[in-house]
Amino acid sequence: MKRRKNEEMKLSDLLKSFVDENKLEKGLNQVKIRDVWNNQMGPAIEKYTTGIKLKQDVLYVQLSSSVLREELSYGKEKIIKILNEEMGEELISKIILR
């Protein structure tokens, strides 16, 4: 990330370099996946979502409704596809609903 004073660098490149050097990508993905979940699943499901955690390539979603948990379990593959598309990379390979 060290550059001479006379060299110009785009802000996006500088931020990416900072994130890479400080190994912040996992933490940023944790925050981003919460936002993506809430936006893609909608306010009705967001209301019953009590916790979301991305660990390695597994997304753990804690729900307060057992009925909703059962309904969402039927569409896990579709949910994974939607979330990965919105994240812009294949971060999730499995969802565990609790």
N, C-alpha and C positions, 0 to 999 in steps of 0.2 A: 504494500500500500504506500510505501514511501516513494514520493515523486519529487522531482526538482520543482522549484518554485515557478519556473517558466512553463512547465507542462500543464496542459489543461486536461481535466478528467470530468466526464459526465457525472452528475449527482447519483444517478441510478447505479453506475459502475462503482462509484465510491461506496455506496451503501451496501451493495452486494459483496464487495471486497471486505468491508467491515464485518458483515454477518458471517462470511466464510472464515475469516481469521479468528474470530471470537467464538466460533461454533455455536451460533445462536439460532440456527435453522430449526432445530427440534422445538425450541420454545415458541418460535414464531408460528410453526405449524400447529402447535397446541391451541394457540389463540385463534388462528385462522379457521381451524376445523370447527370450533364452536360457532363462529359467525356463519360459516357455510351451512352447518347443520340447521341452525335457526332459520336462515333465509330459504333453504331448499325444502325443509320439512313443514314450514309454516307455523303460525302462532298457536294453533291448536295442539300440535305435538310439542312445541317449545314449552308450553305451559306444564306439561307432564314430564319434561326432561329435567332431572335433578343433577346430573353430572355427565360430563363427556371427557374421555381421556384417550389420547392416542399414544400407544406404547408399541414401538417397533412398527409393524404394519397391521396391528390389530386395533380397532376402534371399540372402546368399551363405552356403552351408553347405559346410564342408569335412569330408569323410568319409574314414576310413582304409580302407574296404572298397569296392572297385570293384563287387562284386556287389550290395551294398546300394545304392550310388549308382544302378546300373541299375534296380533294383527301385523305388526311390523316384521315379525319373524318370517312371514310368508314372502316378503319382498326384499330380503337381505341383498340378493345379487343386484337388483335394480338400484337399491339405495347406494351400494358400493360404487356402482357405475356412475351414478349422478354426482356423488361427492367427489370422486376422483376427477371427473370432467371439470367440475367447478374449481377444484384445487389446482388443476393444470398439470398434474402428474399422478402416477400410480402410487399413492401413499398407503392406501387401505387395501388389504386383501381379505380381511375377515372382520365381521361385526359380531360382538357379543352383547346381547341385550340383557340387562340385569333388572 
